Amino acid sequence: MTTAIQKLREETGAGVMDCKKALDETKGDLELAKALIAKKGLAKAEKKAGRETGAGLLEAYVHNGRIGVLLELRSETDFVAKSEPVMDLARNLVLHISAMNPDSVDTLLKQPYVKDETKTIEEVIKGTIAVVGENLKVARFARYQI
């Protein structure tokens, strides 16, 4: 069972106890356990949605000197803003904005994620919220193209 817990943890980013509970509830079925963790993670993210985001980070990206994106991603604390999951999210969001050219934050959140079209950007953000345990919001972005 230890290898299954490790594998589930690597694939989902969930804690050891969450992985163990999910595998126990699904009688060792890895795919069902992944779905259960995702469902619980989205529920956790919903609970955090109203929390104030007073910190954050800016992420910039320039593609071939022709497209530039600047993103303001807000978090509750500086500690989380500097964490690897949030910095990865910010990098992926600027790449997505560069490629998909959304016209507003609302449009961005509803778009299918360019790296996994089975998820929306909003679902990707909620997945990161579940991992870091803090609310995250795309405050604004700007995209320039020559």
C-alpha positions in Angstrom: 0.0 0.0 0.0 2.9 2.3 0.6 3.9 2.4 -3.1 0.3 3.2 -4.0 0.2 6.1 -1.5 3.5 7.4 -2.9 2.3 7.1 -6.5 -1.0 8.8 -5.7 0.8 11.6 -3.8 3.2 12.2 -6.8 0.3 12.3 -9.3 -2.0 14.6 -7.2 0.2 16.6 -4.9 -2.1 15.7 -2.0 -0.8 14.9 1.5 0.1 11.5 2.7 -2.9 11.1 5.0 -5.3 12.4 2.2 -3.9 9.8 -0.1 -4.2 7.0 2.4 -7.8 7.9 3.2 -8.7 8.1 -0.5 -7.1 4.7 -1.2 -8.9 3.2 1.9 -12.2 4.7 0.7 -11.8 3.3 -2.8 -10.4 -0.1 -1.7 -7.1 0.6 -3.4 -8.4 1.7 -6.8 -5.8 4.4 -7.9 -8.0 6.0 -10.5 -11.0 6.3 -8.2 -8.7 7.7 -5.5 -7.4 10.3 -7.9 -11.0 11.4 -8.7 -11.9 11.5 -5.0 -8.9 13.7 -4.2 -9.7 16.0 -7.0 -13.3 16.3 -5.9 -12.2 17.0 -2.3 -9.6 19.5 -3.5 -12.2 21.5 -5.5 -14.4 21.5 -2.4 -11.5 22.9 -0.3 -10.9 25.6 -3.0 -14.5 26.7 -2.9 -14.3 27.2 0.9 -11.3 29.5 0.4 -12.8 31.5 -2.4 -14.0 34.4 -0.2 -10.7 34.9 1.6 -8.8 38.1 1.1 -5.8 38.0 -1.3 -3.5 40.8 0.0 -0.2 39.4 -1.4 0.8 38.0 -4.7 3.3 38.2 -7.6 3.8 39.5 -11.1 4.8 37.2 -13.9 6.1 38.3 -17.2 6.6 36.4 -20.5 7.8 37.5 -23.9 7.4 35.2 -26.9 9.8 35.6 -29.8 9.9 39.4 -29.2 6.4 39.7 -30.6 4.0 38.9 -27.8 4.3 40.1 -24.2 2.2 39.2 -21.2 2.2 40.6 -17.7 0.1 38.8 -15.1 -0.9 39.9 -11.5 -1.7 36.7 -9.5 -2.9 37.4 -6.0 -2.5 35.1 -2.9 -3.2 35.5 0.8 0.5 35.5 1.9 3.9 36.3 0.4 5.1 32.9 1.6 2.6 31.1 -0.7 3.1 33.6 -3.5 6.8 32.5 -3.6 6.0 28.8 -3.4 6.8 26.5 -6.3 3.2 25.5 -7.1 2.1 29.2 -7.3 5.1 30.2 -9.4 4.5 27.2 -11.7 0.8 28.3 -12.0 1.8 31.9 -12.9 4.3 30.7 -15.6 1.6 28.4 -17.1 -1.0 31.2 -17.0 1.2 33.7 -18.9 2.0 31.0 -21.5 -1.7 30.3 -21.8 -2.6 34.0 -22.1 0.1 34.4 -24.8 -1.3 31.5 -26.8 -5.1 32.0 -26.3 -5.4 35.8 -26.1 -8.4 36.1 -23.7 -9.9 39.5 -23.6 -10.7 39.6 -19.8 -10.1 37.7 -16.6 -13.7 36.2 -16.8 -13.0 35.0 -20.3 -9.6 33.6 -19.2 -11.2 31.6 -16.4 -13.7 29.9 -18.7 -11.2 29.0 -21.4 -10.0 25.3 -21.8 -6.4 25.1 -20.5 -4.1 24.9 -23.4 -2.0 22.1 -21.8 -5.0 20.0 -20.8 -8.2 20.9 -22.6 -10.3 18.7 -20.3 -9.8 21.4 -17.6 -10.7 25.1 -17.6 -8.3 27.7 -16.3 -10.5 28.1 -13.3 -10.2 24.4 -12.5 -6.4 24.6 -12.8 -6.3 27.5 -10.4 -8.6 25.7 -8.0 -6.3 22.7 -8.2 -3.4 24.9 -7.1 -5.5 26.4 -4.3 -6.1 22.8 -3.0 -2.4 22.2 -3.0 -1.2 25.4 -1.3 -4.2 25.9 1.0 -4.8 29.6 0.2 -7.0 31.5 -2.0 -5.5 32.6 -5.4 -7.0 35.1 -7.9 -6.0 36.4 -11.2 -6.3 40.1 -10.5 -5.5 41.3 -14.0 -3.2 40.8 -17.0 -2.1 42.7 -20.1 -1.1 41.1 -23.4 0.7 43.0 -26.1 1.4 41.9 -29.7 3.4 43.4 -32.5 
